[in-house]
Amino acid sequence: MERYRLYWIEKEVANYFYHKGDILYRFLLEYRRANNYYTSIQYEYVTNNIPHKDLVNYIIESCNSNNIVVRQKGSKLKLSDGYSKVELKINEKSIDIYAKTLLCAENIVFPILRSFQSSFFIVGEDKEEYGWISPFLKNREKSLNESLYSLP
């Protein structure tokens, strides 16, 4: 099985680094390798804590409504749609994903995670694979004096 690690990135950081995923990827690798004081402080700022109980409940509810079998054992979840299997281990700041291929994770768990939160960044543990699981949707605030005019 292939291993991936998913991080919930702080919204402000996600907006800034969306098109600079390689920088975020290198930072996360550096944090895991060096784990010094400065990278730890930055890591705390860049990543959000995973709300374990809320996320597990959300995944279970979503799986039940999408005909996906889910088994829970502590912080681990096993999901299966009859064709593919994905295992999740929910940590304080990340989610470990085990799947035969990234496509299996895409078909089973990514749609659920996208609807829970849009700023998840995934890193391959065994390969140099990384990226956002959701497209960038920046909410543009409309100006109060912005108008649409039609000329006669």
PyRosetta script that sets phi, psi and omega in degrees:
from pyrosetta import init, pose_from_sequence

init()
pose = pose_from_sequence("MERYRLYWIEKEVANYFYHKGDILYRFLLEYRRANNYYTSIQYEYVTNNIPHKDLVNYIIESCNSNNIVVRQKGSKLKLSDGYSKVELKINEKSIDIYAKTLLCAENIVFPILRSFQSSFFIVGEDKEEYGWISPFLKNREKSLNESLYSLP")
pose.set_psi(1, 144.2)
pose.set_omega(1, 176.9)
pose.set_phi(2, -84.8)
pose.set_psi(2, 149.0)
pose.set_omega(2, -178.8)
pose.set_phi(3, -114.6)
pose.set_psi(3, 137.3)
pose.set_omega(3, 177.7)
pose.set_phi(4, -135.3)
pose.set_psi(4, 153.9)
pose.set_omega(4, 175.2)
pose.set_phi(5, -124.8)
pose.set_psi(5, 131.3)
pose.set_omega(5, -176.8)
pose.set_phi(6, -111.9)
pose.set_psi(6, 131.9)
pose.set_omega(6, 179.9)
pose.set_phi(7, -118.2)
pose.set_psi(7, 138.6)
pose.set_omega(7, 173.1)
pose.set_phi(8, -91.1)
pose.set_psi(8, 108.5)
pose.set_omega(8, -175.0)
pose.set_phi(9, -88.8)
pose.set_psi(9, 137.2)
pose.set_omega(9, 176.2)
pose.set_phi(10, -51.9)
pose.set_psi(10, 135.5)
pose.set_omega(10, -173.5)
pose.set_phi(11, -54.0)
pose.set_psi(11, -46.6)
pose.set_omega(11, -179.4)
pose.set_phi(12, -60.6)
pose.set_psi(12, -42.6)
pose.set_omega(12, 179.2)
pose.set_phi(13, -67.6)
pose.set_psi(13, -42.3)
pose.set_omega(13, 179.0)
pose.set_phi(14, -60.6)
pose.set_psi(14, -42.2)
pose.set_omega(14, 178.7)
pose.set_phi(15, -62.4)
pose.set_psi(15, -41.7)
pose.set_omega(15, -177.4)
pose.set_phi(16, -73.7)
pose.set_psi(16, -40.2)
pose.set_omega(16, -173.5)
pose.set_phi(17, -99.2)
pose.set_psi(17, 10.2)
pose.set_omega(17, -176.3)
pose.set_phi(18, -56.2)
pose.set_psi(18, -46.1)
pose.set_omega(18, -179.6)
pose.set_phi(19, -92.4)
pose.set_psi(19, 12.0)
pose.set_omega(19, 178.8)
pose.set_phi(20, -126.5)
pose.set_psi(20, 44.2)
pose.set_omega(20, -176.3)
pose.set_phi(21, -60.3)
pose.set_psi(21, -29.1)
pose.set_omega(21, 179.5)
pose.set_phi(22, -64.5)
pose.set_psi(22, -35.0)
pose.set_omega(22, 178.5)
pose.set_phi(23, -68.3)
pose.set_psi(23, -44.6)
pose.set_omega(23, 178.6)
pose.set_phi(24, -63.0)
pose.set_psi(24, -40.9)
pose.set_omega(24, 177.7)
pose.set_phi(25, -59.9)
pose.set_psi(25, -47.4)
pose.set_omega(25, -179.9)
pose.set_phi(26, -64.4)
pose.set_psi(26, -37.2)
pose.set_omega(26, 177.8)
pose.set_phi(27, -63.1)
pose.set_psi(27, -46.4)
pose.set_omega(27, -178.7)
pose.set_phi(28, -64.2)
pose.set_psi(28, -37.0)
pose.set_omega(28, 174.9)
pose.set_phi(29, -64.4)
pose.set_psi(29, -43.8)
pose.set_omega(29, 179.4)
pose.set_phi(30, -61.6)
pose.set_psi(30, -42.7)
pose.set_omega(30, 179.2)
pose.set_phi(31, -59.9)
pose.set_psi(31, -45.1)
pose.set_omega(31, -177.6)
pose.set_phi(32, -69.4)
pose.set_psi(32, -31.0)
pose.set_omega(32, -179.4)
pose.set_phi(33, -81.9)
pose.set_psi(33, -50.6)
pose.set_omega(33, -172.4)
pose.set_phi(34, -90.5)
pose.set_psi(34, -46.4)
pose.set_omega(34, -178.9)
pose.set_phi(35, 45.0)
pose.set_psi(35, 52.9)
pose.set_omega(35, 176.9)
pose.set_phi(36, -93.5)
pose.set_psi(36, 179.3)
pose.set_omega(36, -175.3)
pose.set_phi(37, -56.7)
pose.set_psi(37, -46.8)
pose.set_omega(37, -175.3)
pose.set_phi(38, -70.1)
pose.set_psi(38, -42.6)
pose.set_omega(38, 177.8)
pose.set_phi(39, -68.5)
pose.set_psi(39, -31.2)
pose.set_omega(39, 177.9)
pose.set_phi(40, -65.0)
pose.set_psi(40, -42.4)
pose.set_omega(40, 177.7)
pose.set_phi(41, -63.5)
pose.set_psi(41, -44.7)
pose.set_omega(41, 178.9)
pose.set_phi(42, -64.4)
pose.set_psi(42, -41.3)
pose.set_omega(42, 179.5)
pose.set_phi(43, -60.0)
pose.set_psi(43, -42.8)
pose.set_omega(43, 178.0)
pose.set_phi(44, -60.8)
pose.set_psi(44, -37.2)
pose.set_omega(44, 179.7)
pose.set_phi(45, -73.7)
pose.set_psi(45, -41.9)
pose.set_omega(45, -173.4)
pose.set_phi(46, -73.3)
pose.set_psi(46, -35.3)
pose.set_omega(46, -174.7)
pose.set_phi(47, -106.9)
pose.set_psi(47, 150.8)
pose.set_omega(47, 174.8)
pose.set_phi(48, -99.2)
pose.set_psi(48, 153.1)
pose.set_omega(48, 171.3)
pose.set_phi(49, -69.4)
pose.set_psi(49, 144.4)
pose.set_omega(49, 177.8)
pose.set_phi(50, -85.5)
pose.set_psi(50, 121.6)
pose.set_omega(50, 178.2)
pose.set_phi(51, -75.7)
pose.set_psi(51, 87.8)
pose.set_omega(51, -169.4)
pose.set_phi(52, -49.9)
pose.set_psi(52, -57.6)
pose.set_omega(52, -175.2)
pose.set_phi(53, -62.2)
pose.set_psi(53, -45.6)
pose.set_omega(53, 180.0)
pose.set_phi(54, -62.8)
pose.set_psi(54, -42.9)
pose.set_omega(54, -178.8)
pose.set_phi(55, -67.2)
pose.set_psi(55, -44.3)
pose.set_omega(55, 179.3)
pose.set_phi(56, -60.5)
pose.set_psi(56, -46.5)
pose.set_omega(56, 178.5)
pose.set_phi(57, -60.5)
pose.set_psi(57, -41.7)
pose.set_omega(57, 179.9)
pose.set_phi(58, -64.2)
pose.set_psi(58, -44.4)
pose.set_omega(58, 179.4)
pose.set_phi(59, -62.8)
pose.set_psi(59, -45.6)
pose.set_omega(59, -179.3)
pose.set_phi(60, -61.7)
pose.set_psi(60, -45.7)
pose.set_omega(60, 178.2)
pose.set_phi(61, -61.7)
pose.set_psi(61, -43.8)
pose.set_omega(61, -179.3)
pose.set_phi(62, -66.5)
pose.set_psi(62, -39.5)
pose.set_omega(62, 178.9)
pose.set_phi(63, -64.8)
pose.set_psi(63, -43.2)
pose.set_omega(63, -179.9)
pose.set_phi(64, -61.3)
pose.set_psi(64, -36.3)
pose.set_omega(64, -179.5)
pose.set_phi(65, -83.6)
pose.set_psi(65, -7.0)
pose.set_omega(65, 179.9)
pose.set_phi(66, -118.8)
pose.set_psi(66, 20.4)
pose.set_omega(66, 178.6)
pose.set_phi(67, 55.1)
pose.set_psi(67, 40.6)
pose.set_omega(67, 175.3)
pose.set_phi(68, -111.0)
pose.set_psi(68, 126.2)
pose.set_omega(68, 179.8)
pose.set_phi(69, -78.9)
pose.set_psi(69, 132.7)
pose.set_omega(69, -179.7)
pose.set_phi(70, -129.1)
pose.set_psi(70, 135.6)
pose.set_omega(70, 175.1)
pose.set_phi(71, -124.0)
pose.set_psi(71, 133.2)
pose.set_omega(71, -178.4)
pose.set_phi(72, -116.0)
pose.set_psi(72, 136.7)
pose.set_omega(72, 172.4)
pose.set_phi(73, -140.9)
pose.set_psi(73, 98.4)
pose.set_omega(73, -177.7)
pose.set_phi(74, 65.0)
pose.set_psi(74, -123.3)
pose.set_omega(74, -179.5)
pose.set_phi(75, -91.2)
pose.set_psi(75, 7.9)
pose.set_omega(75, -179.8)
pose.set_phi(76, -107.3)
pose.set_psi(76, 139.8)
pose.set_omega(76, 176.2)
pose.set_phi(77, -126.6)
pose.set_psi(77, 139.4)
pose.set_omega(77, 173.6)
pose.set_phi(78, -117.6)
pose.set_psi(78, 124.3)
pose.set_omega(78, -178.0)
pose.set_phi(79, -118.3)
pose.set_psi(79, 140.9)
pose.set_omega(79, 178.6)
pose.set_phi(80, -146.7)
pose.set_psi(80, 136.9)
pose.set_omega(80, 177.3)
pose.set_phi(81, -106.8)
pose.set_psi(81, 11.5)
pose.set_omega(81, -178.4)
pose.set_phi(82, 98.4)
pose.set_psi(82, -25.2)
pose.set_omega(82, 179.5)
pose.set_phi(83, -111.6)
pose.set_psi(83, -40.7)
pose.set_omega(83, -174.9)
pose.set_phi(84, -127.0)
pose.set_psi(84, 156.6)
pose.set_omega(84, 177.2)
pose.set_phi(85, -127.4)
pose.set_psi(85, 143.4)
pose.set_omega(85, 176.9)
pose.set_phi(86, -137.0)
pose.set_psi(86, 136.8)
pose.set_omega(86, 176.1)
pose.set_phi(87, -114.1)
pose.set_psi(87, 139.6)
pose.set_omega(87, 178.9)
pose.set_phi(88, -123.0)
pose.set_psi(88, 139.6)
pose.set_omega(88, 170.5)
pose.set_phi(89, -125.8)
pose.set_psi(89, 115.9)
pose.set_omega(89, -175.3)
pose.set_phi(90, -92.4)
pose.set_psi(90, 119.2)
pose.set_omega(90, 178.4)
pose.set_phi(91, -104.4)
pose.set_psi(91, -178.9)
pose.set_omega(91, -179.2)
pose.set_phi(92, -63.8)
pose.set_psi(92, -42.5)
pose.set_omega(92, -174.7)
pose.set_phi(93, -119.7)
pose.set_psi(93, 0.4)
pose.set_omega(93, -177.3)
pose.set_phi(94, -154.4)
pose.set_psi(94, 169.3)
pose.set_omega(94, 175.5)
pose.set_phi(95, -126.1)
pose.set_psi(95, 122.9)
pose.set_omega(95, 175.3)
pose.set_phi(96, -86.3)
pose.set_psi(96, 130.5)
pose.set_omega(96, -179.1)
pose.set_phi(97, -119.0)
pose.set_psi(97, 130.7)
pose.set_omega(97, 177.2)
pose.set_phi(98, -120.1)
pose.set_psi(98, 121.2)
pose.set_omega(98, -179.0)
pose.set_phi(99, -149.8)
pose.set_psi(99, 155.0)
pose.set_omega(99, 178.7)
pose.set_phi(100, -61.2)
pose.set_psi(100, -42.3)
pose.set_omega(100, 176.2)
pose.set_phi(101, -142.9)
pose.set_psi(101, 164.7)
pose.set_omega(101, 176.1)
pose.set_phi(102, -63.9)
pose.set_psi(102, -30.9)
pose.set_omega(102, 178.7)
pose.set_phi(103, -63.2)
pose.set_psi(103, -36.3)
pose.set_omega(103, 176.1)
pose.set_phi(104, -60.7)
pose.set_psi(104, -46.1)
pose.set_omega(104, 178.1)
pose.set_phi(105, -63.8)
pose.set_psi(105, -40.3)
pose.set_omega(105, 179.1)
pose.set_phi(106, -60.8)
pose.set_psi(106, -41.1)
pose.set_omega(106, -176.9)
pose.set_phi(107, -76.0)
pose.set_psi(107, -33.6)
pose.set_omega(107, -173.2)
pose.set_phi(108, -98.1)
pose.set_psi(108, -53.6)
pose.set_omega(108, -167.0)
pose.set_phi(109, -105.9)
pose.set_psi(109, -29.7)
pose.set_omega(109, -176.5)
pose.set_phi(110, -60.9)
pose.set_psi(110, -41.6)
pose.set_omega(110, 178.4)
pose.set_phi(111, -59.7)
pose.set_psi(111, -36.4)
pose.set_omega(111, 178.9)
pose.set_phi(112, -67.3)
pose.set_psi(112, -46.3)
pose.set_omega(112, -179.3)
pose.set_phi(113, -66.0)
pose.set_psi(113, -36.7)
pose.set_omega(113, 177.8)
pose.set_phi(114, -61.4)
pose.set_psi(114, -39.0)
pose.set_omega(114, -178.9)
pose.set_phi(115, -76.6)
pose.set_psi(115, -19.2)
pose.set_omega(115, 176.5)
pose.set_phi(116, -80.6)
pose.set_psi(116, -44.2)
pose.set_omega(116, -177.8)
pose.set_phi(117, -159.3)
pose.set_psi(117, 139.2)
pose.set_omega(117, -173.8)
pose.set_phi(118, -93.7)
pose.set_psi(118, -7.0)
pose.set_omega(118, -174.8)
pose.set_phi(119, -110.7)
pose.set_psi(119, 51.3)
pose.set_omega(119, 174.6)
pose.set_phi(120, -93.5)
pose.set_psi(120, 133.8)
pose.set_omega(120, 179.2)
pose.set_phi(121, -116.7)
pose.set_psi(121, 130.3)
pose.set_omega(121, -176.1)
pose.set_phi(122, -111.6)
pose.set_psi(122, 142.6)
pose.set_omega(122, 179.4)
pose.set_phi(123, -130.1)
pose.set_psi(123, 129.2)
pose.set_omega(123, 174.7)
pose.set_phi(124, -73.2)
pose.set_psi(124, 134.1)
pose.set_omega(124, -178.9)
pose.set_phi(125, -80.8)
pose.set_psi(125, -31.7)
pose.set_omega(125, -175.5)
pose.set_phi(126, -106.2)
pose.set_psi(126, -13.3)
pose.set_omega(126, -178.2)
pose.set_phi(127, -132.2)
pose.set_psi(127, 162.3)
pose.set_omega(127, 176.4)
pose.set_phi(128, -85.6)
pose.set_psi(128, 70.7)
pose.set_omega(128, 177.3)
pose.set_phi(129, -120.5)
pose.set_psi(129, 136.5)
pose.set_omega(129, 179.6)
pose.set_phi(130, -162.1)
pose.set_psi(130, 160.2)
pose.set_omega(130, 175.8)
pose.set_phi(131, 157.9)
pose.set_psi(131, 178.7)
pose.set_omega(131, 179.2)
pose.set_phi(132, -87.0)
pose.set_psi(132, 144.6)
pose.set_omega(132, 178.0)
pose.set_phi(133, -88.4)
pose.set_psi(133, -6.7)
pose.set_omega(133, 179.1)
pose.set_phi(134, -128.0)
pose.set_psi(134, 148.4)
pose.set_omega(134, 173.9)
pose.set_phi(135, -68.7)
pose.set_psi(135, 158.1)
pose.set_omega(135, -177.9)
pose.set_phi(136, -76.5)
pose.set_psi(136, 120.9)
pose.set_omega(136, 176.9)
pose.set_phi(137, -127.8)
pose.set_psi(137, 94.8)
pose.set_omega(137, -179.8)
pose.set_phi(138, -92.8)
pose.set_psi(138, 121.0)
pose.set_omega(138, 178.2)
pose.set_phi(139, -73.3)
pose.set_psi(139, 117.0)
pose.set_omega(139, 179.8)
pose.set_phi(140, -91.0)
pose.set_psi(140, 123.3)
pose.set_omega(140, 178.7)
pose.set_phi(141, -75.8)
pose.set_psi(141, 129.2)
pose.set_omega(141, 179.4)
pose.set_phi(142, -82.8)
pose.set_psi(142, 137.9)
pose.set_omega(142, 177.6)
pose.set_phi(143, -73.6)
pose.set_psi(143, 145.2)
pose.set_omega(143, -179.8)
pose.set_phi(144, -66.2)
pose.set_psi(144, -27.5)
pose.set_omega(144, 179.4)
pose.set_phi(145, -98.6)
pose.set_psi(145, 17.5)
pose.set_omega(145, 176.1)
pose.set_phi(146, -83.9)
pose.set_psi(146, 129.8)
pose.set_omega(146, -177.1)
pose.set_phi(147, -135.3)
pose.set_psi(147, 157.7)
pose.set_omega(147, 175.7)
pose.set_phi(148, -109.9)
pose.set_psi(148, 122.6)
pose.set_omega(148, -178.0)
pose.set_phi(149, -114.7)
pose.set_psi(149, 147.7)
pose.set_omega(149, 174.8)
pose.set_phi(150, -122.4)
pose.set_psi(150, 124.2)
pose.set_omega(150, 179.2)
pose.set_phi(151, -84.0)
pose.set_psi(151, 143.2)
pose.set_omega(151, -178.7)
pose.set_phi(152, -69.5)
pose.dump_pdb("model.pdb")
